Amino acid sequence: MANIDKLVHAVSDFKGSLNGQTISIHGKDYATVALRVGILRRNLGSALDIISKIISIDKETVVMQADIYIDGIHIATGHAEEKRNASKINQTSALENCETSAIGRSLAFCGMISDGIASAEEVSAAIEQQDKKVQKALSDLNTVKSSAAYQKWLTDHTALLGDLKSKNPPAYEAFKGRFTLIKKTLTDKGVLQ
């Protein structure tokens, strides 16, 4: 029971320590894994044990698990997966990013959360991936050579754009500006009527 009391105290300290310590992403505040580990370690000292292990690793993907123990009692588990081609950082550090994400998720399951289970690092990575998809979609639109190809492009990207509009309105507005310019160019070239 003492380990649960320690955790409750640590979570309370964490919630009281967030002022100015979080990263705002699209209006939500996220705590970094480093901040969460630091506060938990400050409260629990050597009673805290974080054990991470590789579940699988190959040239494309890393999957890790992180377990949180307090006084030797298992408290939470978190898993994460990283694709090596997901970002420039992952090309050299997918293992490290995956470990951080797994630890962040296990800490969130302990109650060390500010605005959701995802950490600031995970949210930033997801936004970067979404941005890459949007940039590729715009690049593909630039290569459209016919009205039928344009209609196919619209069909192929409806889900992506709907997701962007609902989850990231500022990015959607930026997309609309670029989309309008490309569409005007296609109209000027006679591709669209």
C-alpha positions as CSV (number, residue, x, y, z in Angstrom):
1,M,0.0,0.0,0.0
2,A,2.9,2.3,0.6
3,N,3.9,2.3,-3.0
4,I,0.4,3.4,-4.1
5,D,0.5,6.3,-1.5
6,K,3.9,7.3,-2.9
7,L,2.5,7.3,-6.5
8,V,-0.5,9.3,-5.4
9,H,1.8,11.9,-3.9
10,A,4.0,11.9,-7.0
11,V,1.0,12.4,-9.3
12,S,-0.2,15.3,-7.1
13,D,3.2,16.9,-7.2
14,F,3.3,16.4,-11.0
15,K,-0.1,18.1,-11.4
16,G,1.0,21.0,-9.2
17,S,4.4,21.4,-11.1
18,L,3.0,21.8,-14.6
19,N,2.7,25.6,-14.7
20,G,4.9,26.7,-17.5
21,Q,6.5,23.3,-17.8
22,T,4.4,21.9,-20.7
23,I,4.5,22.2,-24.4
24,S,1.4,23.6,-26.1
25,I,0.5,21.8,-29.3
26,H,-2.8,22.9,-31.0
27,G,-4.1,24.3,-27.8
28,K,-3.4,21.3,-25.6
29,D,-0.7,21.1,-23.1
30,Y,1.6,18.1,-23.1
31,A,4.3,17.2,-20.6
32,T,7.6,15.8,-21.9
33,V,8.7,12.4,-20.8
34,A,11.8,14.0,-19.2
35,L,9.6,16.2,-17.0
36,R,7.4,13.3,-15.9
37,V,10.4,11.1,-15.1
38,G,12.1,13.9,-13.2
39,I,9.1,14.5,-11.0
40,L,8.5,10.9,-10.4
41,R,12.2,10.3,-9.6
42,R,12.1,13.4,-7.3
43,N,9.2,11.9,-5.3
44,L,10.2,8.2,-5.4
45,G,14.0,8.2,-5.6
46,S,15.4,4.7,-5.8
47,A,11.9,3.2,-5.1
48,L,11.2,3.9,-8.8
49,D,12.4,1.3,-11.3
50,I,11.8,1.8,-15.0
51,I,12.6,-1.3,-17.1
52,S,12.5,-1.0,-20.9
53,K,13.0,-3.9,-23.3
54,I,13.0,-4.4,-27.0
55,I,10.0,-6.5,-28.2
56,S,11.2,-6.5,-31.8
57,I,13.7,-4.7,-34.0
58,D,14.5,-4.9,-37.6
59,K,15.7,-2.6,-40.4
60,E,12.2,-1.0,-40.7
61,T,10.6,-1.0,-37.2
62,V,11.3,-1.0,-33.5
63,V,8.8,-2.1,-30.9
64,M,9.5,-1.6,-27.2
65,Q,7.9,-2.1,-23.8
66,A,8.5,-0.2,-20.6
67,D,7.4,-1.3,-17.2
68,I,7.1,0.9,-14.1
69,Y,7.8,-0.6,-10.7
70,I,7.6,1.1,-7.3
71,D,9.3,-0.8,-4.4
72,G,9.5,-3.8,-6.6
73,I,5.7,-3.9,-7.3
74,H,4.6,-3.6,-11.0
75,I,2.5,-0.5,-11.5
76,A,2.1,0.0,-15.3
77,T,3.2,-1.1,-18.8
78,G,3.5,1.0,-21.9
79,H,4.3,0.0,-25.5
80,A,5.5,1.9,-28.5
81,E,6.4,1.4,-32.1
82,E,8.6,3.5,-34.3
83,K,9.3,3.3,-38.1
84,R,12.9,4.1,-39.1
85,N,11.7,6.0,-42.2
86,A,9.1,8.1,-40.2
87,S,11.5,11.0,-39.7
88,K,15.1,12.1,-40.0
89,I,15.7,11.5,-36.3
90,N,14.3,8.0,-36.6
91,Q,16.8,7.2,-39.3
92,T,19.5,7.2,-36.7
93,S,17.6,7.1,-33.4
94,A,14.4,5.0,-33.8
95,L,15.4,2.8,-30.8
96,E,15.9,5.8,-28.5
97,N,12.7,7.5,-29.6
98,C,10.8,4.2,-29.2
99,E,12.1,3.7,-25.7
100,T,11.1,7.3,-24.7
101,S,7.6,6.8,-26.1
102,A,7.2,3.4,-24.3
103,I,8.3,5.0,-21.0
104,G,6.1,8.0,-21.6
105,R,3.1,5.7,-22.1
106,S,3.8,3.7,-19.0
107,L,4.2,6.9,-17.0
108,A,0.8,8.1,-18.4
109,F,-0.8,4.9,-17.2
110,C,0.6,5.7,-13.7
111,G,-1.4,8.9,-13.8
112,M,1.5,11.2,-14.9
113,I,-0.5,12.9,-17.6
114,S,-1.3,16.5,-18.4
115,D,-3.8,16.4,-21.3
116,G,-3.9,12.8,-22.5
117,I,-1.9,9.6,-22.8
118,A,0.3,10.9,-25.6
119,S,3.5,12.8,-24.7
120,A,4.7,16.0,-26.3
121,E,7.2,14.0,-28.3
122,E,4.5,11.6,-29.6
123,V,2.2,14.4,-30.6
124,S,5.0,16.3,-32.4
125,A,6.0,13.1,-34.3
126,A,2.4,12.5,-35.3
127,I,2.0,16.1,-36.6
128,E,5.3,15.7,-38.5
129,Q,4.0,12.5,-40.1
130,Q,0.7,14.2,-41.0
131,D,2.6,17.1,-42.5
132,K,4.7,14.7,-44.7
133,K,1.5,13.2,-46.0
134,V,0.0,16.6,-46.8
135,Q,3.2,17.7,-48.6
136,K,3.2,14.4,-50.6
137,A,-0.5,15.0,-51.5
138,L,0.3,18.5,-52.7
139,S,3.3,17.3,-54.7
140,D,1.1,14.6,-56.3
141,L,-1.5,17.3,-57.1
142,N,1.1,19.2,-59.0
143,T,1.6,16.2,-61.3
144,V,-2.1,15.9,-62.3
145,K,-2.5,15.9,-66.1
146,S,-6.3,15.5,-66.5
147,S,-9.6,16.2,-65.0
148,A,-10.0,12.4,-64.2
149,A,-6.7,12.4,-62.5
150,Y,-7.7,15.4,-60.4
151,Q,-11.0,13.6,-59.4
152,K,-8.9,10.5,-58.4
153,W,-6.6,12.8,-56.4
154,L,-9.6,14.2,-54.5
155,T,-11.0,10.7,-53.8
156,D,-7.6,9.4,-52.7
157,H,-7.0,12.3,-50.3
158,T,-10.5,12.9,-48.8
159,A,-9.8,11.1,-45.5
160,L,-6.4,12.8,-45.0
161,L,-7.9,16.2,-45.6
162,G,-10.9,15.5,-43.4
163,D,-8.6,14.4,-40.6
164,L,-6.4,17.5,-41.1
165,K,-9.4,19.8,-41.0
166,S,-10.7,18.3,-37.8
167,K,-7.5,17.7,-35.9
168,N,-5.3,20.6,-37.1
169,P,-7.3,23.6,-38.4
170,P,-4.2,25.9,-38.7
171,A,-2.4,23.3,-40.9
172,Y,-5.6,22.8,-42.9
173,E,-5.9,26.5,-43.6
174,A,-2.3,26.5,-44.8
175,F,-3.0,23.5,-47.0
176,K,-6.1,25.3,-48.5
177,G,-3.9,28.2,-49.5
178,R,-1.4,26.0,-51.4
179,F,-4.2,23.8,-52.8
180,T,-5.9,26.9,-54.3
181,L,-2.7,28.0,-55.9
182,I,-2.0,24.6,-57.5
183,K,-5.6,24.3,-58.6
184,K,-5.4,27.8,-60.3
185,T,-2.2,26.7,-62.1
186,L,-3.9,23.5,-63.3
187,T,-6.9,25.6,-64.5
188,D,-4.5,28.0,-66.3
189,K,-2.8,25.1,-68.0
190,G,-6.2,23.8,-69.2
191,V,-6.1,20.6,-67.1
192,L,-9.2,21.7,-65.2
193,Q,-12.2,23.6,-66.5
